[in-house]
């Protein structure tokens, strides 16, 4: 039997140890809360007081970590499975813990100081030990944490520069404060245009276009801006473009086979000159895109990682086209008067090789309709109703859209719809 004094010391030491561990992270981070595939995403995202960790089934050594807001996005577990990434779900109030104090989120009332992205890294260190996935402590990172992403992404990049693959979402004026960050890290951001802003954008284009006509116009950094047109609230659709951007960067920067668990991944470098460039400025259905070395005459050049992403960006960025893809998936459509349970296109996972029908509707006059996955033509229909059958897609995240060709040869793109094939 232990001496009473010794027993008291052990109890105090144990209480201190547990308390010290709890103090390493703010409330709601520990203990590790595991997320599985049972709850629907619409039910799960009502939880706003704790962080959750999702490990895709049958993946012994995850390739990276996707840090994602629990907001009105579609289910990111689909992408975690596709990428073989762990998923850290972050309810909106926890933005305070990661470094942004918005008084509306209420976390400051708990009494702990506003945090930083080092908290995320500490959490992954704890999770690596508790889940016996040592790779979590060193794995590559991608993220969407809302419109303060430039501040949060820059912070985590300073702390772990060798781990950040790409990041997303920012207010434009805020992103401009971090030129060193966007010179090294690919970054996508987007919002919606009002009709007046679209008019202002066109007026700006008319003013600047003569100055850049026939001149080389390379993207100046690794940032990419896109906008939605005609949606009441851009946050419900911009997430789809961010996921396309992250998907292409994961493919470009990560090796196919991860290193042994616990060893860091050596990311491939980002070579700006090997990317593509799109002109963000036009408000239309066929914004200019070109390989980096061929970009000329663009008023507001933005960087894109490859041809596939450039074509997907063009379709996403399309302004009120008269063409709509109606199968196998449709572009984002809000559901319900308050858009509480909106779907962004990632809710129709299909198996590789599944025969699919593609169809498009239009009010315009077109001589033919091309059906595309990014820069790849899947098939062409030369008369209405525009339709092709038996298309089989490989595993991956696909940006699908239709391109109409008028009798005069003019081209217009529908908005992009997104499909996970896994």
C-alpha positions as CSV (number, residue, x, y, z in Angstrom):
1,X,0.0,0.0,0.0
2,X,1.3,3.4,-1.0
3,X,2.0,6.0,1.8
4,X,-0.9,8.5,2.1
5,X,1.5,11.4,1.4
6,X,2.9,9.8,-1.7
7,X,-0.6,9.0,-2.9
8,X,-1.6,12.6,-2.5
9,X,1.5,13.7,-4.4
10,X,0.7,11.3,-7.3
11,X,-2.9,12.5,-7.4
12,X,-1.8,16.2,-7.5
13,X,0.9,15.4,-10.2
14,X,-1.7,13.5,-12.3
15,X,-4.2,16.4,-12.0
16,X,-1.5,18.9,-12.9
17,X,-0.5,16.7,-15.9
18,X,-4.0,16.5,-17.3
19,X,-4.6,20.2,-16.6
20,X,-1.4,21.1,-18.4
21,X,-2.3,19.0,-21.4
22,X,-5.8,20.7,-21.5
23,X,-4.2,24.1,-21.3
24,X,-2.0,23.5,-24.4
25,X,-5.1,24.0,-26.6
26,X,-8.3,26.1,-26.1
27,X,-11.6,24.4,-25.1
28,X,-13.1,22.1,-27.8
29,X,-9.8,20.9,-29.2
30,X,-9.1,18.1,-26.8
31,X,-9.9,15.3,-26.3
32,X,-9.6,14.3,-30.0
33,X,-13.1,13.9,-31.4
34,X,-13.2,11.4,-34.2
35,X,-15.6,11.9,-37.1
36,X,-16.8,9.0,-39.2
37,X,-19.1,8.5,-42.2
38,X,-22.3,8.0,-40.2
39,X,-23.7,11.5,-39.7
40,X,-25.0,13.4,-42.7
41,X,-23.1,16.6,-43.3
42,X,-26.2,18.8,-42.8
43,X,-26.6,17.3,-39.4
44,X,-22.9,17.3,-38.5
45,X,-22.3,21.0,-39.4
46,X,-24.7,22.1,-36.6
47,X,-22.0,21.2,-34.1
48,X,-20.1,24.4,-33.4
49,X,-18.3,23.8,-30.1
50,X,-15.6,21.3,-31.0
51,X,-13.0,20.3,-33.5
52,X,-13.3,17.0,-35.3
53,X,-10.8,14.7,-37.0
54,X,-11.7,12.5,-39.9
55,X,-9.4,9.8,-41.2
56,X,-10.6,8.2,-44.5
57,X,-11.3,4.5,-44.1
58,X,-8.7,1.9,-45.2
59,X,-5.9,4.6,-45.4
60,X,-3.0,3.6,-43.2
61,X,-0.8,6.5,-44.1
62,X,-2.6,9.8,-45.0
63,X,-1.0,11.9,-47.7
64,X,-1.9,15.3,-46.2
65,X,-4.3,17.3,-44.0
66,X,-7.3,19.3,-45.3
67,X,-8.3,22.0,-42.8
68,X,-11.9,23.0,-43.6
69,X,-14.5,25.3,-42.1
70,X,-17.8,23.7,-41.0
71,X,-20.0,26.1,-42.8
72,X,-22.3,25.9,-45.9
73,X,-19.8,23.8,-47.8
74,X,-20.8,20.4,-49.1
75,X,-19.4,17.3,-47.4
76,X,-15.5,17.6,-47.4
77,X,-15.2,13.9,-46.4
78,X,-15.7,13.1,-50.1
79,X,-12.5,15.0,-50.9
80,X,-10.6,13.6,-47.9
81,X,-11.3,10.1,-49.3
82,X,-10.4,11.1,-52.8
83,X,-7.2,12.8,-51.8
84,X,-6.4,10.2,-49.0
85,X,-6.1,13.2,-46.7
86,X,-7.0,13.6,-43.0
87,X,-9.7,16.2,-42.5
88,X,-9.8,18.7,-39.6
89,X,-13.2,20.3,-39.3
90,X,-13.2,23.8,-37.8
91,X,-16.5,25.4,-36.8
92,X,-16.7,29.1,-37.6
93,X,-16.3,30.3,-33.9
94,X,-12.9,28.7,-33.7
95,X,-11.5,31.3,-36.1
96,X,-10.7,33.2,-32.9
97,X,-8.5,30.3,-31.7
98,X,-6.6,30.4,-35.0
99,X,-5.9,34.1,-35.1
100,X,-8.9,36.2,-36.0
101,X,-11.0,37.9,-33.4
102,X,-14.5,38.6,-34.9
103,X,-16.6,39.6,-31.9
104,X,-19.6,37.9,-33.5
105,X,-18.1,34.4,-33.0
106,X,-18.1,34.7,-29.2
107,X,-15.1,32.6,-28.5
108,X,-13.4,35.5,-26.6
109,X,-16.1,35.1,-23.9
110,X,-14.4,31.9,-22.9
111,X,-11.5,33.9,-21.5
112,X,-8.5,32.5,-23.5
113,X,-6.5,34.9,-25.6
114,X,-6.9,35.1,-29.4
115,X,-4.8,32.4,-30.9
116,X,-2.7,31.6,-33.9
117,X,-2.2,28.8,-36.4
118,X,0.4,27.2,-34.1
119,X,-2.6,25.8,-32.3
120,X,-3.5,23.8,-35.3
121,X,0.0,22.4,-35.6
122,X,-0.1,21.5,-31.8
123,X,-3.4,19.8,-32.3
124,X,-2.0,17.7,-35.2
125,X,1.0,16.7,-33.0
126,X,-1.4,15.5,-30.3
127,X,-3.6,13.7,-32.9
128,X,-0.5,12.0,-34.4
129,X,0.2,10.4,-31.1
130,X,-3.3,9.5,-30.0
131,X,-4.4,8.1,-33.4
132,X,-1.1,6.3,-34.0
133,X,-0.8,8.3,-37.3
134,X,2.6,9.9,-36.9
135,X,2.3,11.4,-40.4
136,X,-0.2,14.0,-39.1
137,X,2.6,15.9,-37.3
138,X,4.5,16.4,-40.6
139,X,1.9,16.0,-43.4
140,X,1.3,18.6,-46.2
141,X,-1.5,21.1,-45.5
142,X,-4.2,22.6,-47.6
143,X,-7.1,24.7,-46.3
144,X,-10.2,26.7,-46.5
145,X,-10.9,28.7,-43.3
146,X,-13.0,31.5,-44.6
147,X,-12.2,35.0,-45.8
148,X,-9.4,35.6,-43.4
149,X,-7.4,32.9,-45.2
150,X,-4.7,35.3,-46.2
151,X,-3.8,36.1,-42.6
152,X,-4.3,32.5,-41.4
153,X,-2.5,30.9,-44.3
154,X,0.4,33.3,-44.1
155,X,0.7,32.5,-40.4
156,X,0.9,28.8,-40.8
157,X,3.3,29.2,-43.7
158,X,5.7,31.1,-41.5
159,X,5.5,28.3,-38.9
160,X,5.7,25.4,-41.3
161,X,6.8,26.6,-44.8
162,X,7.7,23.2,-46.0
163,X,4.2,21.8,-45.4
164,X,1.8,24.3,-47.1
165,X,0.7,23.1,-50.5
166,X,-1.9,25.9,-51.3
167,X,-4.5,27.9,-49.4
168,X,-7.8,29.7,-50.2
169,X,-10.2,32.6,-49.5
170,X,-9.5,36.2,-48.6
171,X,-10.8,39.7,-48.9
172,X,-8.8,41.2,-51.8
173,X,-7.5,44.2,-49.8
174,X,-6.3,41.9,-47.1
175,X,-4.5,39.5,-49.5
176,X,-2.6,42.5,-50.9
177,X,-0.9,42.8,-47.5
178,X,1.0,39.5,-47.9
179,X,3.0,39.7,-51.1
180,X,5.7,37.5,-49.8
181,X,3.1,34.8,-49.1
182,X,1.5,34.8,-52.5
183,X,4.9,34.9,-54.2
184,X,5.5,31.3,-52.8
185,X,2.1,29.8,-52.0
186,X,-0.7,29.3,-54.6
187,X,-3.8,31.1,-53.3
188,X,-7.3,31.2,-54.7
189,X,-10.0,33.7,-53.7
190,X,-13.5,34.6,-55.0
191,X,-16.7,36.4,-54.3
192,X,-19.8,37.6,-56.2
193,X,-20.3,40.6,-58.4
194,X,-23.3,42.9,-58.1
195,X,-24.6,44.3,-61.5
196,X,-23.1,47.7,-60.7
197,X,-19.7,46.1,-59.9
198,X,-19.8,44.3,-63.2
199,X,-20.4,47.6,-65.0
200,X,-17.5,49.2,-63.1
201,X,-15.3,46.3,-64.0
202,X,-16.1,46.7,-67.7
203,X,-15.4,50.4,-67.6
204,X,-12.1,49.7,-66.0
205,X,-11.3,47.3,-68.7
206,X,-12.2,49.8,-71.5
207,X,-9.8,52.2,-69.8
208,X,-6.8,49.9,-69.4
209,X,-7.1,47.6,-72.4
210,X,-5.3,50.0,-74.8
211,X,-2.3,50.1,-72.5
212,X,-1.7,46.3,-72.5
213,X,-2.8,45.5,-76.0
214,X,-0.3,43.1,-77.6
215,X,2.0,43.4,-74.5
216,X,3.1,40.4,-72.4
217,X,1.0,40.2,-69.3
218,X,2.3,37.4,-67.0
219,X,0.7,36.8,-63.7
220,X,2.7,38.6,-61.1
221,X,2.4,36.1,-58.2
222,X,0.7,32.7,-57.4
223,X,-2.8,34.2,-56.6
224,X,-5.9,33.5,-58.5
225,X,-9.1,35.4,-58.3
226,X,-12.5,34.4,-59.6
227,X,-16.0,35.7,-59.2
228,X,-19.6,34.3,-59.3
229,X,-22.2,36.2,-61.2
230,X,-25.9,36.1,-60.4
231,X,-25.8,34.3,-57.1
232,X,-27.3,36.0,-54.0
233,X,-24.3,35.0,-51.8
234,X,-20.9,33.9,-53.2
235,X,-19.8,31.8,-50.3
236,X,-22.2,29.1,-51.4
237,X,-20.6,28.6,-54.8
238,X,-17.0,29.8,-54.4
239,X,-16.1,26.7,-52.4
240,X,-16.4,24.6,-55.5
241,X,-13.7,26.7,-57.3
242,X,-11.4,26.5,-54.2
243,X,-11.6,22.7,-54.2
244,X,-10.7,22.5,-57.9
245,X,-7.7,24.8,-57.3
246,X,-6.6,22.7,-54.3
247,X,-7.1,19.5,-56.2
248,X,-4.8,20.5,-59.0
249,X,-2.1,21.7,-56.6
250,X,-2.2,18.5,-54.7
251,X,-1.7,16.6,-57.9
252,X,1.2,18.9,-59.0
253,X,3.0,19.2,-55.7
254,X,2.6,15.8,-53.9
255,X,4.3,12.5,-54.8
256,X,2.0,9.7,-55.8
257,X,3.3,7.6,-52.9
258,X,3.7,9.2,-49.5
259,X,6.9,8.7,-47.5
260,X,6.9,6.3,-44.6
261,X,4.6,7.4,-41.8
262,X,6.2,10.1,-39.7
263,X,8.7,11.2,-42.3
264,X,8.1,14.7,-44.0
265,X,6.9,14.9,-47.6
266,X,9.2,16.8,-50.0
267,X,6.8,19.0,-52.0
268,X,7.5,19.7,-55.6
269,X,8.3,23.4,-56.1
270,X,5.8,25.7,-57.7
271,X,7.1,27.1,-61.0
272,X,5.1,30.2,-61.8
273,X,6.3,30.2,-65.4
274,X,4.9,26.6,-66.0
275,X,1.4,27.6,-65.1
276,X,-1.4,29.3,-67.0
277,X,-2.8,32.8,-66.9
278,X,-6.4,34.0,-67.1
279,X,-7.8,37.6,-67.4
280,X,-10.0,38.1,-64.4
281,X,-11.3,41.5,-65.7
282,X,-13.8,40.7,-68.5
283,X,-17.4,40.1,-67.4
284,X,-18.5,37.5,-70.0
285,X,-18.7,33.9,-71.0
286,X,-15.3,33.4,-72.5
287,X,-12.5,35.0,-70.5
288,X,-9.0,34.8,-72.1
289,X,-6.7,32.0,-70.8
290,X,-3.2,31.1,-72.0
291,X,-0.1,29.3,-71.0
292,X,2.1,31.6,-68.9
293,X,4.6,32.5,-71.7
294,X,1.8,33.3,-74.2
295,X,-0.3,35.6,-72.0
296,X,-0.7,38.9,-73.7
297,X,-3.1,41.8,-73.5
298,X,-4.7,40.8,-70.2
299,X,-5.9,43.6,-68.0
300,X,-5.9,41.7,-64.7
301,X,-3.8,38.5,-65.2
302,X,-4.3,35.8,-62.5
303,X,-2.2,32.6,-62.1
304,X,-3.5,29.1,-62.6
305,X,-1.6,25.9,-62.0
306,X,-2.4,24.1,-65.3
307,X,-4.6,24.0,-68.4
308,X,-7.3,21.9,-66.7
309,X,-7.7,24.5,-63.9
310,X,-7.6,27.3,-66.4
311,X,-10.5,25.9,-68.4
312,X,-12.4,25.1,-65.2
313,X,-11.8,28.7,-63.9
314,X,-13.1,30.1,-67.2
315,X,-16.4,28.2,-66.8
316,X,-16.8,29.0,-63.1
317,X,-16.1,32.6,-63.9
318,X,-18.7,32.7,-66.7
319,X,-21.3,35.5,-66.3
320,X,-24.9,34.5,-66.7
321,X,-24.4,32.2,-69.8
322,X,-27.4,31.0,-71.8
323,X,-26.1,27.4,-71.6
324,X,-26.7,25.1,-68.7
325,X,-25.3,21.7,-68.1
326,X,-28.2,19.5,-67.0
327,X,-26.5,16.1,-66.8
328,X,-24.7,14.2,-65.2
329,X,-24.6,17.0,-62.6
330,X,-25.7,20.6,-62.6
331,X,-24.0,23.8,-61.4
332,X,-24.5,24.9,-57.9
333,X,-28.1,25.7,-57.1
334,X,-29.3,27.0,-53.7
335,X,-31.9,24.9,-51.9
336,X,-34.6,26.5,-49.8
337,X,-35.4,30.1,-49.1
338,X,-32.6,30.5,-46.6
339,X,-30.0,28.3,-48.4
340,X,-29.6,26.4,-45.2
341,X,-28.8,23.1,-46.9
342,X,-27.3,24.0,-50.2
343,X,-25.5,21.5,-52.4
344,X,-22.4,22.5,-54.3
345,X,-22.0,19.6,-56.6
346,X,-20.0,17.2,-54.5
347,X,-23.0,15.0,-53.5
348,X,-23.0,12.7,-56.6
349,X,-19.9,10.5,-56.2
350,X,-19.7,7.9,-59.0
351,X,-17.4,5.0,-59.6
352,X,-14.7,5.2,-62.2
353,X,-15.8,3.8,-65.6
354,X,-19.5,4.4,-64.8
355,X,-21.3,5.2,-68.2
356,X,-22.7,8.8,-67.9
357,X,-25.0,10.8,-70.1
358,X,-24.1,14.5,-70.7
359,X,-26.8,17.0,-71.7
360,X,-27.1,20.7,-72.0
361,X,-30.0,23.2,-72.4
362,X,-29.7,26.6,-74.1
363,X,-31.8,29.5,-75.3
364,X,-29.1,30.5,-77.8
365,X,-28.4,29.4,-81.4
366,X,-25.5,27.0,-81.5
367,X,-24.2,24.9,-84.3
368,X,-22.7,22.4,-81.9
369,X,-22.1,21.7,-78.2
370,X,-18.8,20.4,-76.7
371,X,-18.9,18.6,-73.4
372,X,-15.7,19.1,-71.4
373,X,-13.9,18.0,-68.3
374,X,-11.5,21.0,-67.9
375,X,-9.4,21.2,-71.0
376,X,-10.4,17.8,-72.2
377,X,-13.2,17.4,-74.8
378,X,-15.3,14.4,-73.8
379,X,-17.6,14.5,-76.8
380,X,-19.5,16.7,-79.2
381,X,-23.2,17.0,-80.1
382,X,-24.1,18.7,-83.4
383,X,-27.8,19.3,-83.0
384,X,-30.4,20.0,-80.3
385,X,-31.3,18.5,-78.0
386,X,-27.6,18.5,-77.2
387,X,-26.7,15.2,-75.6
388,X,-24.1,12.4,-75.6
389,X,-24.1,9.0,-73.9
390,X,-21.7,6.5,-72.5
391,X,-19.0,8.8,-71.3
392,X,-16.7,7.2,-68.7
393,X,-14.6,9.3,-66.4
394,X,-11.4,8.4,-64.5
395,X,-10.9,8.8,-60.8
396,X,-10.7,12.4,-59.7
397,X,-12.4,15.7,-59.2
398,X,-13.9,16.8,-62.5
399,X,-14.9,20.3,-63.5
400,X,-17.7,19.6,-66.1
401,X,-19.2,22.1,-68.4
402,X,-20.6,22.7,-71.9
403,X,-19.1,24.9,-74.6
404,X,-21.4,26.2,-77.3
405,X,-20.1,27.1,-80.7
406,X,-22.3,29.5,-82.8
407,X,-22.6,29.3,-86.6
408,X,-20.2,32.2,-86.7
409,X,-17.6,30.3,-84.6
410,X,-18.1,32.3,-81.4
411,X,-17.7,30.2,-78.2
412,X,-19.4,30.5,-74.9
413,X,-19.0,28.3,-71.7
414,X,-21.7,27.2,-69.3
415,X,-20.9,27.4,-65.7
416,X,-18.9,24.5,-64.3
417,X,-20.5,21.7,-62.3
418,X,-18.3,19.5,-60.2
419,X,-18.3,15.7,-59.9
420,X,-16.2,13.4,-57.7
421,X,-15.3,10.1,-59.3
422,X,-13.9,7.7,-56.7
